[in-house]
Amino acid sequence: MRKLTIDLNAVAANLAAMRQLVNQVGNVKVLGVVKADAYGHGIVPVARKLEAEGIDYLGVADLEEAVTLRSAGIKSRILAWLHDPTDDFVWAVKHDVDLAVSANDQLRRVVKAAASVGKPAKIHIKVDTGLGRNGVTMAELEDLLANVAREVAAGAVQTVGIFSHLSSTGVTEDLAQIEVFEQALLKAAAAGLSFELRHLTASDGTLSYPQAHYDMVRVGVALYGLSPFSDNRAKEFGLTPAMKAEATVVQTKRVPAGSGVSYGYIYKTERETTLALVPVGYAEGLPRDASGKGSVVINGKKHQIQSRIAMDQFVVDVGDSSVSPGDTVLLFGSEELTADDLAAAAGTINYEIVTRMGGRFKREYLGLIEG
C-alpha cells in the first residue's frame, strides 16, 4: 500500500556531481552525511553505496549511528560530532571513529578513552564561528587548543581536522563566519597544531562559497538530490532526487454534493463526485500541515489533498476522473511533483520531508549493494 523507492544510483550520481564541482580547482575531499538514517534514505544501504563509490568520509551526528555503520561492516572513515556526556569514547577509539571535540571536558574523556585502548584518538576540533550550536567559542578556543597541543605531544590524540558550520542566514553573515574560521585557523597554527582536514561548508555553503571549500566539504541534502535553497530546484545543480514516495488507492466511492470529508470537514464536496482514499498519514511522516494544500498525482493527473491528513490516511476528490482501487498515487519524487512542492504546501523544507518519511512505508532500493 505504501512504498518508498530509493535510487542509490542517483545518490552515486549526486556524489559525482558534487565532486566535479569542488574539484574544479584543487583536490577537495567529500564527506557524505548519513546522519538521521541518511536523511530517511537508509543509513546502511546509502553508506555501502557511498563506500563503493570511494567516499572520503562518512558523517554522523552521534556514536549510535557510527555503531550502526561499523556493525554493518562499513570500513570508511567516520566522523561523529554530537556527543552525550555518557558516550562510550572507548568504543569510538577502538573502532577508528573520528570524534569532534568542542570542550575541555570532552577532550579529557577522549584522552582517557585513548589511554584505555592504548592508541591515540583521532579528533576534529569543532569551532563555533557564529551558528551558536555545538563548538568551542572563540573566547575559549585558545585554552582548548593549548590543551589539545599538550595531548598531541603526549601521543594521546591526533588532530585530524578542524571545522565549523555556517548558519546560512545570508551572505553577509556567512562571509563573517568564514572570516572567523580563518581566525580560528591562525590561532590553531599559533598553538603549533596542524590538520589534515579543514572543513566548513555543508551543501548550501559548498554551492555558494568556493573560497571556503578548504580541504573537505560536507555534503548532506545535495547527496540525496535536493536543493538546499528554497529558491532553486535540484536540477539547476545537476542533482537527481533519490526518493520517490508512492501509495495505492484503497477505496473509491461516489458521494453527493455537500458531503463532508474527513476530520473537521475542512472540505465539503461542491457536486456529486468520486472520493479516493489513500492509506498514508502523519504516521508515515506526511505533514498534517499539508492538509488542504498539498497535491498528489493519480494516473497522470494532479489532485489536491482536500481533506485533513489523518494518522493513517487522507482523501482526494478526483471528480469524474477514472480512478480505481489499486491505482498508484504519487506523493513526491518526480519533476511534476517534488519534495519541494510538498514542503511548500506544509510550510517546511525538503530536508524535513524526506527525513521524516517512514512509519509503514516499505523501502525498495535501486542499485543496492548487498552486505
N, C-alpha and C positions, 0 to 999 in steps of 0.2 A: 504493500500500500504506500510505502514511503521509501524513497531511495535518494542517497547522495552518491553521485558519481564523481570520483576524484581522479583527475587525469594527471598522473605523475610525470608523464611525458611533457605536459605543459609546465610543470614545476621545473623540469630539467631545461626546457627552452627558456624559461624566465631567468634561470640562473645564468645561462649562456648570454642572454641579452644584457643582464646587469654586469657580467664580467667584461663584455665588449665595451660597455660604457665606461667603466672605471679604469680599463687598461688601454685607453687611447693614448695615454702618456704614462710611462712608468709601469710598475708591476705591483698592483694593489690586490691584496688578498680579500676574499669574501667570506664573511661569517653568515651562515644561514640560520635564521632564528626559527627555532622549532618549539618554542615555549607554548603553553596553553594548548597542548595536543596539536601542535603545528597549526595554530590558528583554526582549529576544528577539522583539519585535514587528515589527522592521524600521525602522531609523532614518530612511531616506528617505521611505517611504510615510507613516509617522507624522508626520514633520516637515512634509510637504506638507499633510497634513490639518489639523494644528495651525495652520499658516500661513494656510490658507484660513479658519480659524475666528478669525483675528485674535489669535493668541497674542502676548503681550507680549515674551517672551524664550524662547529655547531654551537648555537647559543640557546641556553635555557634559563628560565628565571630562577629555579630552585634545585636543590640537590635531589629531591624526589624524582624530578624529570631526568636528571642525569643518571640516577639509578635505573630508571626505565630503559634508557638508551644502552647503558653498559650491559644490563641483563639481557638485552636483545642481541648482543654481540656487536654493537656499534663500536668501532675502534678509532673513529675520527677524534681529533682534538675537540674538547668540550669546554666551554666557559659557562659557569653559573654565577649569577650576580646578586641574588636576593636571598639573604640568609636569616634564619631564625636563630635566636640566642642559644638554642639547644641542638643545632645541626651537628651532624657527625662529620667533622672535617677529617677525621682519621680515615674514614671510608673514601673521602674525596681524594686525599693524597695518595692512598694506596691504589686507587683506580685511575690515577692520572687525569683528574678533573681540575682544570684551572679555576681558581677562586678569585672573585672580586673582593678587594679589601677596601673598606670605606672608613675604618676607625681603628684606633689603637687596640681596643678590646678584641675586635675581630683578628687583628694581627697576632695578638698573644695566643688566641685559641688556635690559629693556623700553625704557629710555631710549635705549640705543644703537640699538635697532631703530627707534625713533621718529625719531631723527636721520637714520638711513639712508633712511627712507621720506620724511621731510620733512613729517610731520604728527604730532600728539600721539597717544599711545597711550591707550586707554580702559581704566582699571583698576578693580578692586574689591579693596579690602583685606580679606584673609581673616584673621580673628582666631580663635585657639584659646581658646575660653571654657571648655574642660573636656572636650572629646572626646578630646584627645590625639593627633589626626592632623595633617594639614597645617594651617597657620595660624600666625601670629606669636603668641608668648606675650605675656601681659600685661606681663611683665618687660621685654620687648624692644619693646613696642608704641610707646612714646613716641619712641624713636630712629627707628623706621621712619616714624612719622608726620611727624617733623621733616624727614626726607629726602624724603618724598613732597611735603610742603608746598613745599620748595625747588624740586622739579621742576615742580610745578604753576605756581609763579611764573615759572619759566623757559619755560613753554609746552610742556614735553616730555610731560606726561601730563595726562589729565583724570580726576578722581576721580568715576567714575560711581556706585560703590557701596561699601558696607562690609557684611561679612556673617560669619556663623558657622554652626555646625551643632550641634544638640542630640545628646546621647548616647542619649536615650530609655532611660535607666537606671531612672528613676522620677520621680514628681512632684517630690520634694524636690530631686533632682539637676538636673532640668530648670529648675525655678524659680531655682536658684542660678546656672545658666548664663545665664538671661535677665538676672539682676542683673549678672553680669559683662559681658554685652554692653552693658547700659546704661552701665556704667563706661567701656567702650571708646568709646562714642559721646561721652561727656563729654570724654575725652582727645582725641578727634579734633576736637571743637569748639574745645577749648583750643589746639590746634595751628593753628587757622584754616581747617580743612577743612570743606567742605560736600559733601553727597552727594545725588544724585537718588534713590538707592535704598538703603534699609536692609533687609536680609533675613536671616532667621534660621531659619525653620521649613521642614521638609520635610513630607511628607504627614501623618506622625503628629503633629508639633507643630502643624501647621495645624488639624487636627481637635481638638486638645486645648487650645490656648492662644491664644484670640482676641486677648488682650492683646499677643501677640508677633507679630502679622501685619505690623506696620510698613508699609513701602511696597510690599513684594512678598513672595510666598510661592513656594517651590519645590515643585512637585507632581510626584512620580515615580510610585510604585506605585499611588496612587489614580487616576492618569490612565488606568491600564490596567485599572481596575475591581476592584482588590484592596484589601482592608483592610490597613493597616499594623500592625494589632493581632491577636494570636493569639486573643484572646477575643471578637472581633467579626467578623461577616460583612459583606461589601461592601454588601449590600442595606440594611443598617442605616443606611448613609450615603448611600443613593440612588445607588450605583455599580453599573455593569454590567460584568462581566468581558469583556475584549475578545478573549481567546484561547480557542479550542477545539482540543483535540488528539484526533485520531482515527486509527485504523488499520483494516486489513481482516484478518479471519481468513484465513490462507493454507492451513491444513490442519486437518482433524479426523480423529480415529481412536478406535476403540473399544479399550479395554485392560482386562485383568482386574484383580481386586483384588490389592494388593500390588505394583503396578508402580511402580518408581522414576521420578521425574520431574525431568529436567534435572540440572545440576551439583550434586554433593554430596548428592543425594537428601534435601533438606530437607523433601520431601513425598513420601509414598507413598500410592497410592490405597487407600481402605478397602473398595471394592467395584468391581464392573465399572462402568465409566464412560466418558464421552467426554472426550477432551482436545482443546483448541483451541489452535493455535499462532498467536501474534501477533508480527509482524515489527518489533518496537520494542525497543530495548535501551538500555544506557547510552551507546552511540554517538550516540543521538538525544537524550540528556540525561535519560532515565528513571532515577531514582536506584536504584542497586543495593540501597541500604538499605531500599527498599520491598519487597524480596523477602519473600514470605510474609505481608505485612501490607497492601499496597496492594490496591485493587479496580479493576475496570473494569465497564462496563455493556455488555451484548450483548443486542440485541433486547428492551430494556426491563428486563432483569434484571441485578442486581448480582452479580458473581462475584469471589472473592478471587484475587489473583495468588499461587498457592501455590508456584510454582517459583522457583528462583533466576533473577533478571533477568540475562541474559547480554548480550554486546555487541550482538547483533542481534535478540534475540527473548526471549519468555517464554511460559510455558504456563499455561493456565487449565483447571481441572477444571470442566466445565459440567454434569456429572452426566448426567441424561437430557433436559436442555433441548434444544430444536430449534435447533441451531447448525450452520451450513454454511460452507464456504469462500466468501468474498465478503461475508459479513456484517460490518457496521460495529461496531467496538469503540471505545467512548468511554473515553478515558483521563482527561480532565477537561474542564470548560468548560460545565457545566450546573448547575442547582440541585441535582440529585440526586448529582452528583459534581464537586467543585470542585478547584481548585489547592490550596486549604487542606487538603482531605482527603488528597491525595497528599503534601503537605508533612508533615502529621501522621504519616502512615504511614512516612515516610522520616526523621523526626526533624529536619526542617529548616523553612524558612519559604517562604511562597508566592513571595517575591521570587526565590529561587533556582530554584524550579520553572520559572517562565516564562522566566527569563533564560537558563537552560541548554538550553532546547528548541531543537534544530537538527539537526545531522547530516543524515540523508537525508529528513527531513520536507520536504514540498513546501508552500510557503505559498500560501494562497488568500486574497485580500483582498475584503472587502465595503466599499463606499463609497470605493473607490480614486480618487485624483486623479492623473491622468496628468501626467508632467513635460513 
